[in-house]
């Protein structure tokens, strides 16, 4: 099987050192097996986009020698490689999950959700899951805005295997009915990743270990859609001496911070 990996940053600013480390291992896993390294721009969070960030991504990867085989500027048979240009696919599969009863339309207002949080709810209470088909049809006909939520059983647990951390299992009662499609028809990060990774034939997903607790949501989506999961590789955080996290305040959170201090790209890559 041909190895296909992807680096999928959001254009919300400069490249964080932790993201760059993920990019390095993503690149190496592909190239070790003469595979394909894909660059995908994840711009579905439109409110956080930063002008010039895409060019900063290109510059960072290029200067570090992480040359991508497919991407927005190079094309490829699985394009487009910018998520905001792939909107039809997200809506199609979200509605397919609704049809399969693996997802549902949620009409809860921001006020109700805020009230729940203030009352101590740790996750959504599945209120709209219990609406009848007639009630849902009526609300849609009335023009009420809605999101689409993934339906997660309260019973059992969901397991997956990470190449670094081994098998991990999380009780389903800990997993929220996450939003997969927002009221503006933009997908959420977790949902768009699953759809794009499948449609782009991505075989290995490399990311930080902060996503370990989110991965069961991916597993359940793959299962609901009848798709095979990719191989997961979760990387530990990049930290300073004493285990302290990198920070913007200390000027050591971004690749550009080190370049501005006079470090060579080769030295940064070697360190990471």
Secondary structure, DSSP 4 states (H G I P E B T S, - for coil): ---EEEE---SSSSPBHHHHHHHHHHHHHHHHTT-EEEE-B----GGG--TTHHHHHHHHHHHTT---SBBTTTB-TT---BGGG-HHHHHHHHHHHHHTTSEEEE---HHHHHHHHHTT-SS---GGGG--HHHHHHHHHTT---EEEE---SSSEEEEEETTTEEEEEEGGGS---EEE-TTSPBPHHHHHHHHHHHTT--EEEEEGGGTTTHHHHHHHHHHHT-PPPEEEEEPPPB-GGGPBP-TTTT-SBHHHHHHTT--HHHHHHH-
